[in-house]
Amino acid sequence: MPMTVRGGAWGLLLGICMLLSCHLAQSRAGEEEGSDAASGFVMDHAGLSPEDTRHQPMSPSPCGLTFHAPDPCSSSAKTSSPASLEELDHLKNLLRDTSGRLKGLQRAAGVEASQPGYQDIISEVLPGIRRANLEFSESLGRITRELDEHVARADPLHLTEKRQRLRRGLQEMDQMLRVTGHLAKQLDDTSQDLHGALVQHLDRAVALISHRS
């Protein structure tokens, strides 16, 4: 249904539009006066004339203030970066040192493995020493029996002296064989202890390298 506007309503609308247009015109005039006064104040203090400003192009973009908020992560990154680099260098040096020691141990273990071990040499020598000792004991018993038979047929005093010298020599020989066997056992025990210590140290080095990696 079309709406009709009466004459009084048209007059009221026309009056409101005129008031609004007057108010807007006054506001624009006040703003232009304020801007002219501010620009004149700036030109007076800066030593510029209106003719100078006419030749200068005006920037189409209005003046504004730009605030840059500092990045909270940048300062912490700068402060923590040197410490992280120092720790990384320390770990690299430690890993390089440990790797060098491990390679040295591996080379030593390779040389040790390529050469005959003490226990192998002693194991090869001990059976020969036992056989020699057994043969010597058998020879000693045979000589003693022959000596006893000869003493029974010869001068007791002269043979007794020779028998004592012979017994002393045989006792010294037996003592030397005992000392030789004892030294062989000590060498065997020492070589086994050294081999166990090298293996244990090598295992610790390998575990340290694996942990650092």
C-alpha positions as CSV (number, residue, x, y, z in Angstrom):
1,M,0.0,0.0,0.0
2,P,1.7,3.3,-1.1
3,M,2.4,5.8,1.6
4,T,1.5,9.5,1.1
5,V,3.4,12.3,2.9
6,R,1.5,15.3,3.8
7,G,2.6,18.9,3.4
8,G,3.5,19.4,7.1
9,A,5.7,16.3,7.1
10,W,7.6,17.5,4.1
11,G,8.3,20.8,5.8
12,L,9.6,19.1,8.9
13,L,12.0,16.8,6.8
14,L,13.2,19.8,4.9
15,G,14.0,21.7,8.1
16,I,15.9,18.8,9.6
17,C,18.0,18.5,6.4
18,M,18.9,22.2,6.5
19,L,20.0,22.0,10.1
20,L,22.2,19.0,9.4
21,S,23.8,20.7,6.4
22,C,24.5,23.8,8.4
23,H,26.1,21.8,11.3
24,L,28.3,19.9,8.9
25,A,29.4,23.1,7.2
26,Q,30.4,24.7,10.5
27,S,32.3,21.6,11.6
28,R,34.3,21.5,8.4
29,A,35.0,25.2,8.7
30,G,36.3,24.7,12.2
31,E,38.5,21.9,11.2
32,E,40.0,23.8,8.3
33,E,40.7,26.8,10.6
34,G,42.4,24.6,13.1
35,S,44.5,22.9,10.5
36,D,45.4,26.3,8.9
37,A,46.4,27.6,12.3
38,A,48.5,24.6,13.1
39,S,50.2,24.7,9.8
40,G,50.9,28.4,10.2
41,F,52.4,27.8,13.6
42,V,54.6,25.0,12.2
43,M,55.7,27.1,9.3
44,D,56.4,30.1,11.5
45,H,58.7,28.0,13.8
46,A,60.3,26.2,10.9
47,G,61.0,29.3,8.9
48,L,58.9,28.3,5.9
49,S,56.6,30.5,3.9
50,P,53.3,29.5,2.2
51,E,55.1,29.9,-1.2
52,D,57.6,27.3,-0.1
53,T,55.0,24.8,0.8
54,R,53.2,25.2,-2.5
55,H,56.1,23.7,-4.4
56,Q,56.4,20.7,-2.1
57,P,54.3,17.7,-3.0
58,M,51.9,16.6,-0.3
59,S,52.0,13.0,0.7
60,P,48.7,11.4,0.1
61,S,49.0,9.3,3.2
62,P,48.1,10.9,6.5
63,C,50.6,11.2,9.3
64,G,50.6,8.4,11.8
65,L,52.6,6.7,14.5
66,T,53.9,3.2,14.2
67,F,54.7,1.3,17.4
68,H,57.0,-1.7,17.2
69,A,56.5,-4.2,20.0
70,P,59.8,-6.1,20.8
71,D,59.7,-9.8,20.2
72,P,59.9,-11.5,23.6
73,C,61.6,-14.5,22.0
74,S,64.4,-12.5,20.3
75,S,66.1,-11.5,23.6
76,S,65.9,-14.9,25.1
77,A,67.3,-16.4,21.8
78,K,70.2,-14.0,21.8
79,T,71.1,-14.7,25.4
80,S,70.7,-18.5,25.1
81,S,72.4,-18.8,21.8
82,P,76.1,-18.4,23.1
83,A,75.5,-20.8,25.9
84,S,74.0,-23.4,23.5
85,L,77.0,-23.0,21.2
86,E,79.5,-23.4,24.0
87,E,77.8,-26.5,25.2
88,L,77.7,-27.9,21.7
89,D,81.4,-27.2,21.2
90,H,82.2,-28.8,24.6
91,L,80.2,-31.9,23.6
92,K,81.9,-32.1,20.2
93,N,85.3,-31.8,21.8
94,L,84.4,-34.5,24.4
95,L,83.1,-36.8,21.7
96,R,86.2,-36.2,19.5
97,D,88.5,-36.9,22.5
98,T,86.6,-40.1,23.4
99,S,86.6,-41.3,19.8
100,G,90.3,-40.8,19.6
101,R,90.9,-42.8,22.8
102,L,88.5,-45.5,21.6
103,K,90.4,-45.8,18.3
104,G,93.7,-46.0,20.2
105,L,92.3,-48.8,22.3
106,Q,91.0,-50.5,19.2
107,R,94.4,-50.3,17.6
108,A,96.1,-51.6,20.8
109,A,93.5,-54.4,21.0
110,G,94.2,-55.2,17.3
111,V,98.0,-55.4,17.9
112,E,97.4,-57.4,21.0
113,A,95.2,-59.8,19.1
114,S,97.6,-60.2,16.2
115,Q,100.5,-61.0,18.6
116,P,100.6,-64.2,20.6
117,G,99.4,-63.6,24.1
118,Y,101.3,-64.3,27.3
119,Q,98.8,-67.0,28.3
120,D,99.2,-68.7,24.9
121,I,103.0,-68.7,25.3
122,I,102.9,-69.9,28.9
123,S,100.3,-72.6,27.9
124,E,102.7,-73.8,25.2
125,V,105.7,-73.8,27.5
126,L,104.2,-75.3,30.7
127,P,103.7,-78.8,29.3
128,G,107.3,-78.9,28.2
129,I,108.4,-77.8,31.7
130,R,106.3,-80.5,33.3
131,R,107.7,-83.2,30.9
132,A,111.2,-82.0,31.6
133,N,110.6,-82.0,35.4
134,L,109.2,-85.6,35.1
135,E,112.1,-86.8,33.1
136,F,114.5,-85.1,35.5
137,S,112.8,-86.8,38.5
138,E,113.0,-90.2,36.8
139,S,116.7,-89.6,36.0
140,L,117.3,-88.5,39.6
141,G,115.7,-91.6,40.9
142,R,117.7,-93.8,38.6
143,I,121.0,-92.0,39.6
144,T,120.1,-92.3,43.2
145,R,119.5,-96.1,42.9
146,E,122.8,-96.5,41.0
147,L,124.6,-94.4,43.6
148,D,123.2,-96.5,46.4
149,E,124.3,-99.7,44.7
150,H,127.8,-98.2,44.1
151,V,128.0,-97.1,47.7
152,A,127.3,-100.6,48.9
153,R,130.3,-101.8,46.9
154,A,132.8,-98.9,47.4
155,D,134.4,-96.9,50.2
156,P,131.6,-95.5,52.4
157,L,133.3,-92.3,53.4
158,H,134.4,-91.1,49.9
159,L,131.1,-92.0,48.4
160,T,129.1,-90.3,51.1
161,E,130.8,-87.0,50.4
162,K,130.1,-87.3,46.7
163,R,126.6,-88.3,47.4
164,Q,126.0,-85.2,49.5
165,R,127.4,-82.9,46.8
166,L,125.2,-84.6,44.2
167,R,122.1,-84.3,46.4
168,R,122.8,-80.6,46.9
169,G,123.1,-80.1,43.2
170,L,119.9,-82.0,42.6
171,Q,118.1,-80.0,45.3
172,E,119.2,-76.7,43.7
173,M,118.0,-78.0,40.3
174,D,114.7,-79.0,41.8
175,Q,114.4,-75.6,43.5
176,M,115.1,-73.9,40.2
177,L,112.4,-75.9,38.5
178,R,109.9,-74.9,41.2
179,V,110.8,-71.3,40.9
180,T,110.4,-71.5,37.1
181,G,106.9,-73.1,37.5
182,H,105.9,-70.3,40.0
183,L,107.1,-67.6,37.6
184,A,105.2,-69.2,34.8
185,K,102.0,-69.2,36.9
186,Q,102.5,-65.6,37.9
187,L,103.0,-64.6,34.2
188,D,99.8,-66.4,33.3
189,D,97.8,-64.7,36.1
190,T,99.2,-61.3,35.2
191,S,98.4,-61.7,31.5
192,Q,94.8,-62.7,32.3
193,D,94.4,-59.7,34.6
194,L,95.8,-57.4,32.0
195,H,93.5,-58.8,29.3
196,G,90.4,-58.5,31.5
197,A,91.3,-54.8,32.4
198,L,91.8,-53.9,28.7
199,V,88.5,-55.5,27.8
200,Q,86.7,-53.7,30.7
201,H,88.1,-50.4,29.7
202,L,87.2,-50.9,26.1
203,D,83.6,-51.8,27.0
204,R,83.3,-48.6,29.1
205,A,84.7,-46.5,26.2
206,V,82.2,-48.0,23.8
207,A,79.3,-47.5,26.2
208,L,80.4,-43.8,26.7
209,I,80.5,-43.3,22.9
210,S,77.1,-44.9,22.5
211,H,75.6,-42.7,25.3
212,R,77.1,-39.5,23.8
213,S,75.9,-40.3,20.3
